Amino acid sequence: MTGRDRLSIVLLVVALVASVLELFFRPFGVALPALIVTMVAVTVSDRYRRLGLYTTAAITICFLIGSSFAVWDSRPLF
């Protein structure tokens, strides 16, 4: 495992944590940086491209659910 692979894994884990955060905290403010971090992680190392795909799917699903929660609870979206 090279340094690029480690960096890619760390960035993907950060993006996954951000996807969980957007369920509870401003989904529009967290989703875009999480997607950018995911794109950087996949660009750094192609070895974890599939994990990047799963991370993108998790960010999207958590965004939809978090936005629904925010509208339901009358919380700010961004």
KEKEMAR-54878 format. One record per residue (C-alpha): residue in three letters; y negated, z negated, x. Coordinates in nm, 2 decimals, padded with zeros to 4 digits. Example, Ala and Ser with C-alpha at 12.3 -4.5 7.8 and 13.67 -1.06 7.14 Angstrom:
KEKEMAR-54878
  rest      yy      zz      xx
   ALA   00.45  -00.78   01.23
   SER   00.11  -00.71   01.37
//
This chain:
KEKEMAR-54878
  rest      yy      zz      xx
   MET   00.00   00.00   00.00
   THR  -00.33   00.11   00.15
   GLY  -00.67  -00.04   00.11
   ARG  -00.77   00.23  -00.14
   ASP  -00.47   00.13  -00.36
   ARG  -00.57  -00.23  -00.35
   LEU  -00.93  -00.15  -00.44
   SER  -00.81   00.07  -00.72
   ILE  -00.59  -00.22  -00.86
   VAL  -00.87  -00.47  -00.83
   LEU  -01.12  -00.24  -01.02
   LEU  -00.86  -00.17  -01.29
   VAL  -00.80  -00.54  -01.34
   VAL  -01.18  -00.59  -01.36
   ALA  -01.20  -00.32  -01.62
   LEU  -00.91  -00.48  -01.82
   VAL  -01.09  -00.81  -01.82
   ALA  -01.40  -00.64  -01.94
   SER  -01.21  -00.48  -02.22
   VAL  -01.10  -00.83  -02.34
   LEU  -01.46  -00.95  -02.30
   GLU  -01.59  -00.68  -02.53
   LEU  -01.38  -00.83  -02.82
   PHE  -01.60  -01.14  -02.81
   PHE  -01.93  -01.03  -02.64
   ARG  -02.15  -00.73  -02.71
   PRO  -01.91  -00.43  -02.72
   PHE  -02.17  -00.17  -02.65
   GLY  -02.30  -00.34  -02.35
   VAL  -01.95  -00.40  -02.19
   ALA  -01.76  -00.08  -02.28
   LEU  -01.97   00.17  -02.08
   PRO  -01.96  -00.03  -01.75
   ALA  -01.59  -00.09  -01.80
   LEU  -01.53   00.29  -01.84
   ILE  -01.73   00.36  -01.53
   VAL  -01.54   00.11  -01.33
   THR  -01.21   00.27  -01.45
   MET  -01.33   00.62  -01.35
   VAL  -01.42   00.49  -01.01
   ALA  -01.08   00.32  -00.97
   VAL  -00.89   00.64  -01.06
   THR  -01.11   00.84  -00.83
   VAL  -01.05   00.60  -00.54
   SER  -00.67   00.63  -00.56
   ASP  -00.46   00.87  -00.76
   ARG  -00.16   00.65  -00.73
   TYR  -00.25   00.44  -01.03
   ARG  -00.38   00.72  -01.26
   ARG  -00.14   00.62  -01.54
   LEU  -00.26   00.26  -01.53
   GLY  -00.62   00.40  -01.55
   LEU  -00.51   00.59  -01.86
   TYR  -00.37   00.27  -02.02
   THR  -00.69   00.08  -01.92
   THR  -00.90   00.35  -02.08
   ALA  -00.69   00.32  -02.40
   ALA  -00.73  -00.06  -02.39
   ILE  -01.11  -00.03  -02.35
   THR  -01.13   00.21  -02.64
   ILE  -00.92   00.00  -02.88
   CYS  -01.09  -00.33  -02.78
   PHE  -01.43  -00.15  -02.83
   LEU  -01.33  -00.05  -03.19
   ILE  -01.20  -00.39  -03.27
   GLY  -01.49  -00.57  -03.10
   SER  -01.75  -00.36  -03.28
   SER  -01.58  -00.43  -03.61
   PHE  -01.59  -00.81  -03.54
   ALA  -01.95  -00.78  -03.44
   VAL  -02.05  -00.61  -03.76
   TRP  -01.84  -00.85  -03.97
   ASP  -02.00  -01.16  -03.81
   SER  -02.35  -01.00  -03.80
   ARG  -02.36  -01.04  -03.42
   PRO  -02.57  -00.80  -03.20
   LEU  -02.38  -00.49  -03.09
   PHE  -02.57  -00.44  -02.77
//
